[in-house]
Amino acid sequence: MMTKFKICGLTTCQEAEWVSEAQADYAGMVLFFPKSKRNISVTQAEKIIQHCRMR
């Protein structure tokens, strides 16, 4: 069985690029949890997702 890894807490498109370069299997973002310093808005998440899809 292959080990998979996930990088969580993305907040920028640059971080999404790093995740891609690291060949992570999954990436995550924190939404709807204002107490987290990694919390982002839905709009920010959409931008990051669109950026990832363009690659």
PDB file of N, CA, C and O in Angstrom:
ATOM      1  N   MET A   1       0.842  -1.176   0.000  1.00  0.00           N
ATOM      2  CA  MET A   1       0.000   0.000   0.000  1.00  0.00           C
ATOM      3  C   MET A   1       0.893   1.247   0.000  1.00  0.00           C
ATOM      4  O   MET A   1       1.868   1.321   0.748  1.00  0.00           O
ATOM      5  N   MET A   2       0.550   2.218  -0.841  1.00  0.00           N
ATOM      6  CA  MET A   2       1.321   3.465  -0.931  1.00  0.00           C
ATOM      7  C   MET A   2       0.854   4.441   0.152  1.00  0.00           C
ATOM      8  O   MET A   2      -0.339   4.558   0.431  1.00  0.00           O
ATOM      9  N   THR A   3       1.805   5.124   0.744  1.00  0.00           N
ATOM     10  CA  THR A   3       1.484   6.163   1.711  1.00  0.00           C
ATOM     11  C   THR A   3       1.123   7.430   0.960  1.00  0.00           C
ATOM     12  O   THR A   3       1.807   7.814   0.011  1.00  0.00           O
ATOM     13  N   LYS A   4       0.056   8.075   1.381  1.00  0.00           N
ATOM     14  CA  LYS A   4      -0.360   9.347   0.786  1.00  0.00           C
ATOM     15  C   LYS A   4      -0.202  10.428   1.834  1.00  0.00           C
ATOM     16  O   LYS A   4      -0.257  10.158   3.033  1.00  0.00           O
ATOM     17  N   PHE A   5      -0.001  11.680   1.367  1.00  0.00           N
ATOM     18  CA  PHE A   5       0.096  12.750   2.338  1.00  0.00           C
ATOM     19  C   PHE A   5      -0.689  13.970   1.901  1.00  0.00           C
ATOM     20  O   PHE A   5      -0.902  14.218   0.714  1.00  0.00           O
ATOM     21  N   LYS A   6      -1.111  14.722   2.911  1.00  0.00           N
ATOM     22  CA  LYS A   6      -1.954  15.898   2.729  1.00  0.00           C
ATOM     23  C   LYS A   6      -1.277  17.083   3.413  1.00  0.00           C
ATOM     24  O   LYS A   6      -0.736  16.951   4.511  1.00  0.00           O
ATOM     25  N   ILE A   7      -1.312  18.222   2.764  1.00  0.00           N
ATOM     26  CA  ILE A   7      -0.808  19.462   3.351  1.00  0.00           C
ATOM     27  C   ILE A   7      -2.013  20.360   3.580  1.00  0.00           C
ATOM     28  O   ILE A   7      -2.765  20.655   2.651  1.00  0.00           O
ATOM     29  N   CYS A   8      -2.187  20.786   4.805  1.00  0.00           N
ATOM     30  CA  CYS A   8      -3.377  21.562   5.173  1.00  0.00           C
ATOM     31  C   CYS A   8      -3.035  23.005   5.516  1.00  0.00           C
ATOM     32  O   CYS A   8      -1.884  23.348   5.784  1.00  0.00           O
ATOM     33  N   GLY A   9      -4.057  23.829   5.498  1.00  0.00           N
ATOM     34  CA  GLY A   9      -3.917  25.210   5.932  1.00  0.00           C
ATOM     35  C   GLY A   9      -3.457  26.169   4.861  1.00  0.00           C
ATOM     36  O   GLY A   9      -2.866  27.204   5.169  1.00  0.00           O
ATOM     37  N   LEU A  10      -3.718  25.843   3.600  1.00  0.00           N
ATOM     38  CA  LEU A  10      -3.320  26.750   2.517  1.00  0.00           C
ATOM     39  C   LEU A  10      -4.049  28.083   2.657  1.00  0.00           C
ATOM     40  O   LEU A  10      -5.234  28.129   2.989  1.00  0.00           O
ATOM     41  N   THR A  11      -3.319  29.161   2.397  1.00  0.00           N
ATOM     42  CA  THR A  11      -3.938  30.489   2.457  1.00  0.00           C
ATOM     43  C   THR A  11      -3.646  31.327   1.214  1.00  0.00           C
ATOM     44  O   THR A  11      -4.248  32.383   1.023  1.00  0.00           O
ATOM     45  N   THR A  12      -2.717  30.857   0.361  1.00  0.00           N
ATOM     46  CA  THR A  12      -2.348  31.635  -0.824  1.00  0.00           C
ATOM     47  C   THR A  12      -2.145  30.720  -2.031  1.00  0.00           C
ATOM     48  O   THR A  12      -1.979  29.508  -1.891  1.00  0.00           O
ATOM     49  N   CYS A  13      -2.163  31.324  -3.209  1.00  0.00           N
ATOM     50  CA  CYS A  13      -1.866  30.590  -4.437  1.00  0.00           C
ATOM     51  C   CYS A  13      -0.420  30.106  -4.434  1.00  0.00           C
ATOM     52  O   CYS A  13      -0.135  29.028  -4.955  1.00  0.00           O
ATOM     53  N   GLN A  14       0.488  30.872  -3.865  1.00  0.00           N
ATOM     54  CA  GLN A  14       1.891  30.470  -3.770  1.00  0.00           C
ATOM     55  C   GLN A  14       2.020  29.176  -2.979  1.00  0.00           C
ATOM     56  O   GLN A  14       2.763  28.276  -3.370  1.00  0.00           O
ATOM     57  N   GLU A  15       1.304  29.083  -1.879  1.00  0.00           N
ATOM     58  CA  GLU A  15       1.335  27.849  -1.094  1.00  0.00           C
ATOM     59  C   GLU A  15       0.781  26.676  -1.893  1.00  0.00           C
ATOM     60  O   GLU A  15       1.281  25.557  -1.778  1.00  0.00           O
ATOM     61  N   ALA A  16      -0.243  26.920  -2.697  1.00  0.00           N
ATOM     62  CA  ALA A  16      -0.804  25.872  -3.551  1.00  0.00           C
ATOM     63  C   ALA A  16       0.244  25.388  -4.553  1.00  0.00           C
ATOM     64  O   ALA A  16       0.315  24.194  -4.844  1.00  0.00           O
ATOM     65  N   GLU A  17       1.047  26.292  -5.077  1.00  0.00           N
ATOM     66  CA  GLU A  17       2.126  25.906  -5.989  1.00  0.00           C
ATOM     67  C   GLU A  17       3.144  25.028  -5.276  1.00  0.00           C
ATOM     68  O   GLU A  17       3.623  24.044  -5.841  1.00  0.00           O
ATOM     69  N   TRP A  18       3.474  25.377  -4.045  1.00  0.00           N
ATOM     70  CA  TRP A  18       4.432  24.576  -3.278  1.00  0.00           C
ATOM     71  C   TRP A  18       3.891  23.169  -3.033  1.00  0.00           C
ATOM     72  O   TRP A  18       4.628  22.186  -3.111  1.00  0.00           O
ATOM     73  N   VAL A  19       2.598  23.088  -2.738  1.00  0.00           N
ATOM     74  CA  VAL A  19       1.968  21.775  -2.520  1.00  0.00           C
ATOM     75  C   VAL A  19       2.074  20.942  -3.795  1.00  0.00           C
ATOM     76  O   VAL A  19       2.366  19.747  -3.749  1.00  0.00           O
ATOM     77  N   SER A  20       1.836  21.582  -4.916  1.00  0.00           N
ATOM     78  CA  SER A  20       1.930  20.888  -6.198  1.00  0.00           C
ATOM     79  C   SER A  20       3.359  20.419  -6.452  1.00  0.00           C
ATOM     80  O   SER A  20       3.576  19.283  -6.873  1.00  0.00           O
ATOM     81  N   GLU A  21       4.318  21.276  -6.200  1.00  0.00           N
ATOM     82  CA  GLU A  21       5.723  20.923  -6.393  1.00  0.00           C
ATOM     83  C   GLU A  21       6.140  19.767  -5.472  1.00  0.00           C
ATOM     84  O   GLU A  21       6.968  18.935  -5.843  1.00  0.00           O
ATOM     85  N   ALA A  22       5.561  19.730  -4.278  1.00  0.00           N
ATOM     86  CA  ALA A  22       5.873  18.669  -3.324  1.00  0.00           C
ATOM     87  C   ALA A  22       5.145  17.370  -3.673  1.00  0.00           C
ATOM     88  O   ALA A  22       5.359  16.339  -3.036  1.00  0.00           O
ATOM     89  N   GLN A  23       4.298  17.430  -4.673  1.00  0.00           N
ATOM     90  CA  GLN A  23       3.519  16.288  -5.147  1.00  0.00           C
ATOM     91  C   GLN A  23       2.653  15.672  -4.041  1.00  0.00           C
ATOM     92  O   GLN A  23       2.549  14.452  -3.911  1.00  0.00           O
ATOM     93  N   ALA A  24       2.038  16.558  -3.251  1.00  0.00           N
ATOM     94  CA  ALA A  24       1.119  16.090  -2.217  1.00  0.00           C
ATOM     95  C   ALA A  24      -0.090  15.449  -2.886  1.00  0.00           C
ATOM     96  O   ALA A  24      -0.496  15.850  -3.976  1.00  0.00           O
ATOM     97  N   ASP A  25      -0.655  14.457  -2.224  1.00  0.00           N
ATOM     98  CA  ASP A  25      -1.838  13.788  -2.756  1.00  0.00           C
ATOM     99  C   ASP A  25      -3.099  14.604  -2.514  1.00  0.00           C
ATOM    100  O   ASP A  25      -4.048  14.545  -3.296  1.00  0.00           O
ATOM    101  N   TYR A  26      -3.100  15.362  -1.428  1.00  0.00           N
ATOM    102  CA  TYR A  26      -4.261  16.163  -1.059  1.00  0.00           C
ATOM    103  C   TYR A  26      -3.789  17.495  -0.492  1.00  0.00           C
ATOM    104  O   TYR A  26      -2.670  17.612   0.007  1.00  0.00           O
ATOM    105  N   ALA A  27      -4.657  18.491  -0.577  1.00  0.00           N
ATOM    106  CA  ALA A  27      -4.389  19.795   0.029  1.00  0.00           C
ATOM    107  C   ALA A  27      -5.661  20.244   0.731  1.00  0.00           C
ATOM    108  O   ALA A  27      -6.766  19.923   0.296  1.00  0.00           O
ATOM    109  N   GLY A  28      -5.502  20.982   1.809  1.00  0.00           N
ATOM    110  CA  GLY A  28      -6.668  21.426   2.553  1.00  0.00           C
ATOM    111  C   GLY A  28      -6.586  22.894   2.921  1.00  0.00           C
ATOM    112  O   GLY A  28      -5.514  23.498   2.945  1.00  0.00           O
ATOM    113  N   MET A  29      -7.754  23.447   3.205  1.00  0.00           N
ATOM    114  CA  MET A  29      -7.865  24.835   3.629  1.00  0.00           C
ATOM    115  C   MET A  29      -8.791  24.889   4.836  1.00  0.00           C
ATOM    116  O   MET A  29      -9.643  24.018   5.010  1.00  0.00           O
ATOM    117  N   VAL A  30      -8.624  25.902   5.660  1.00  0.00           N
ATOM    118  CA  VAL A  30      -9.472  26.078   6.835  1.00  0.00           C
ATOM    119  C   VAL A  30     -10.511  27.143   6.513  1.00  0.00           C
ATOM    120  O   VAL A  30     -10.179  28.295   6.234  1.00  0.00           O
ATOM    121  N   LEU A  31     -11.768  26.736   6.557  1.00  0.00           N
ATOM    122  CA  LEU A  31     -12.879  27.659   6.322  1.00  0.00           C
ATOM    123  C   LEU A  31     -13.858  27.550   7.486  1.00  0.00           C
ATOM    124  O   LEU A  31     -13.977  26.498   8.114  1.00  0.00           O
ATOM    125  N   PHE A  32     -14.541  28.625   7.759  1.00  0.00           N
ATOM    126  CA  PHE A  32     -15.616  28.655   8.760  1.00  0.00           C
ATOM    127  C   PHE A  32     -15.123  28.383  10.182  1.00  0.00           C
ATOM    128  O   PHE A  32     -15.886  27.897  11.017  1.00  0.00           O
ATOM    129  N   PHE A  33     -13.863  28.690  10.462  1.00  0.00           N
ATOM    130  CA  PHE A  33     -13.316  28.551  11.809  1.00  0.00           C
ATOM    131  C   PHE A  33     -12.480  29.794  12.118  1.00  0.00           C
ATOM    132  O   PHE A  33     -11.251  29.755  12.066  1.00  0.00           O
ATOM    133  N   PRO A  34     -13.159  30.892  12.439  1.00  0.00           N
ATOM    134  CA  PRO A  34     -12.489  32.189  12.612  1.00  0.00           C
ATOM    135  C   PRO A  34     -11.375  32.209  13.662  1.00  0.00           C
ATOM    136  O   PRO A  34     -10.499  33.072  13.600  1.00  0.00           O
ATOM    137  N   LYS A  35     -11.387  31.294  14.609  1.00  0.00           N
ATOM    138  CA  LYS A  35     -10.349  31.281  15.644  1.00  0.00           C
ATOM    139  C   LYS A  35      -8.988  30.860  15.090  1.00  0.00           C
ATOM    140  O   LYS A  35      -7.959  31.121  15.713  1.00  0.00           O
ATOM    141  N   SER A  36      -8.978  30.209  13.924  1.00  0.00           N
ATOM    142  CA  SER A  36      -7.717  29.758  13.332  1.00  0.00           C
ATOM    143  C   SER A  36      -7.040  30.892  12.582  1.00  0.00           C
ATOM    144  O   SER A  36      -7.688  31.627  11.837  1.00  0.00           O
ATOM    145  N   LYS A  37      -5.739  31.032  12.781  1.00  0.00           N
ATOM    146  CA  LYS A  37      -5.012  32.061  12.029  1.00  0.00           C
ATOM    147  C   LYS A  37      -4.864  31.664  10.562  1.00  0.00           C
ATOM    148  O   LYS A  37      -4.462  32.499   9.752  1.00  0.00           O
ATOM    149  N   ARG A  38      -5.173  30.421  10.190  1.00  0.00           N
ATOM    150  CA  ARG A  38      -5.122  29.948   8.805  1.00  0.00           C
ATOM    151  C   ARG A  38      -6.500  30.007   8.152  1.00  0.00           C
ATOM    152  O   ARG A  38      -6.645  29.613   6.994  1.00  0.00           O
ATOM    153  N   ASN A  39      -7.506  30.488   8.862  1.00  0.00           N
ATOM    154  CA  ASN A  39      -8.861  30.582   8.329  1.00  0.00           C
ATOM    155  C   ASN A  39      -8.898  31.548   7.139  1.00  0.00           C
ATOM    156  O   ASN A  39      -8.333  32.640   7.193  1.00  0.00           O
ATOM    157  N   ILE A  40      -9.576  31.125   6.062  1.00  0.00           N
ATOM    158  CA  ILE A  40      -9.734  31.988   4.890  1.00  0.00           C
ATOM    159  C   ILE A  40     -11.206  32.037   4.498  1.00  0.00           C
ATOM    160  O   ILE A  40     -12.008  31.211   4.934  1.00  0.00           O
ATOM    161  N   SER A  41     -11.540  33.001   3.681  1.00  0.00           N
ATOM    162  CA  SER A  41     -12.917  33.145   3.213  1.00  0.00           C
ATOM    163  C   SER A  41     -13.174  32.190   2.041  1.00  0.00           C
ATOM    164  O   SER A  41     -12.244  31.644   1.446  1.00  0.00           O
ATOM    165  N   VAL A  42     -14.434  32.010   1.735  1.00  0.00           N
ATOM    166  CA  VAL A  42     -14.816  31.177   0.590  1.00  0.00           C
ATOM    167  C   VAL A  42     -14.243  31.778  -0.693  1.00  0.00           C
ATOM    168  O   VAL A  42     -13.798  31.041  -1.572  1.00  0.00           O
ATOM    169  N   THR A  43     -14.249  33.099  -0.809  1.00  0.00           N
ATOM    170  CA  THR A  43     -13.705  33.771  -1.987  1.00  0.00           C
ATOM    171  C   THR A  43     -12.214  33.471  -2.151  1.00  0.00           C
ATOM    172  O   THR A  43     -11.752  33.194  -3.258  1.00  0.00           O
ATOM    173  N   GLN A  44     -11.472  33.527  -1.061  1.00  0.00           N
ATOM    174  CA  GLN A  44     -10.048  33.208  -1.128  1.00  0.00           C
ATOM    175  C   GLN A  44      -9.849  31.744  -1.537  1.00  0.00           C
ATOM    176  O   GLN A  44      -8.978  31.436  -2.351  1.00  0.00           O
ATOM    177  N   ALA A  45     -10.650  30.857  -0.976  1.00  0.00           N
ATOM    178  CA  ALA A  45     -10.542  29.430  -1.314  1.00  0.00           C
ATOM    179  C   ALA A  45     -10.828  29.209  -2.797  1.00  0.00           C
ATOM    180  O   ALA A  45     -10.146  28.417  -3.448  1.00  0.00           O
ATOM    181  N   GLU A  46     -11.828  29.901  -3.331  1.00  0.00           N
ATOM    182  CA  GLU A  46     -12.152  29.768  -4.757  1.00  0.00           C
ATOM    183  C   GLU A  46     -10.974  30.202  -5.627  1.00  0.00           C
ATOM    184  O   GLU A  46     -10.668  29.560  -6.632  1.00  0.00           O
ATOM    185  N   LYS A  47     -10.317  31.290  -5.239  1.00  0.00           N
ATOM    186  CA  LYS A  47      -9.150  31.755  -6.006  1.00  0.00           C
ATOM    187  C   LYS A  47      -8.029  30.728  -5.987  1.00  0.00           C
ATOM    188  O   LYS A  47      -7.400  30.471  -7.014  1.00  0.00           O
ATOM    189  N   ILE A  48      -7.779  30.143  -4.831  1.00  0.00           N
ATOM    190  CA  ILE A  48      -6.724  29.137  -4.721  1.00  0.00           C
ATOM    191  C   ILE A  48      -7.076  27.919  -5.568  1.00  0.00           C
ATOM    192  O   ILE A  48      -6.221  27.381  -6.272  1.00  0.00           O
ATOM    193  N   ILE A  49      -8.329  27.484  -5.500  1.00  0.00           N
ATOM    194  CA  ILE A  49      -8.772  26.326  -6.282  1.00  0.00           C
ATOM    195  C   ILE A  49      -8.648  26.605  -7.775  1.00  0.00           C
ATOM    196  O   ILE A  49      -8.159  25.757  -8.522  1.00  0.00           O
ATOM    197  N   GLN A  50      -9.079  27.768  -8.215  1.00  0.00           N
ATOM    198  CA  GLN A  50      -8.965  28.119  -9.633  1.00  0.00           C
ATOM    199  C   GLN A  50      -7.506  28.142 -10.070  1.00  0.00           C
ATOM    200  O   GLN A  50      -7.177  27.696 -11.169  1.00  0.00           O
ATOM    201  N   HIS A  51      -6.650  28.650  -9.227  1.00  0.00           N
ATOM    202  CA  HIS A  51      -5.213  28.697  -9.534  1.00  0.00           C
ATOM    203  C   HIS A  51      -4.669  27.283  -9.708  1.00  0.00           C
ATOM    204  O   HIS A  51      -3.893  27.017 -10.626  1.00  0.00           O
ATOM    205  N   CYS A  52      -5.075  26.394  -8.835  1.00  0.00           N
ATOM    206  CA  CYS A  52      -4.615  24.995  -8.910  1.00  0.00           C
ATOM    207  C   CYS A  52      -5.108  24.335 -10.184  1.00  0.00           C
ATOM    208  O   CYS A  52      -4.374  23.559 -10.796  1.00  0.00           O
ATOM    209  N   ARG A  53      -6.317  24.621 -10.592  1.00  0.00           N
ATOM    210  CA  ARG A  53      -6.880  24.001 -11.782  1.00  0.00           C
ATOM    211  C   ARG A  53      -6.205  24.486 -13.053  1.00  0.00           C
ATOM    212  O   ARG A  53      -6.214  23.788 -14.067  1.00  0.00           O
ATOM    213  N   MET A  54      -5.617  25.679 -13.007  1.00  0.00           N
ATOM    214  CA  MET A  54      -4.966  26.242 -14.191  1.00  0.00           C
ATOM    215  C   MET A  54      -3.635  25.541 -14.454  1.00  0.00           C
ATOM    216  O   MET A  54      -3.119  25.620 -15.569  1.00  0.00           O
ATOM    217  N   ARG A  55      -3.094  24.892 -13.509  1.00  0.00           N
ATOM    218  CA  ARG A  55      -1.792  24.239 -13.627  1.00  0.00           C
ATOM    219  C   ARG A  55      -1.925  22.886 -14.257  1.00  0.00           C
ATOM    220  O   ARG A  55      -0.927  22.188 -14.435  1.00  0.00           O
TER     221      ARG A  55
END
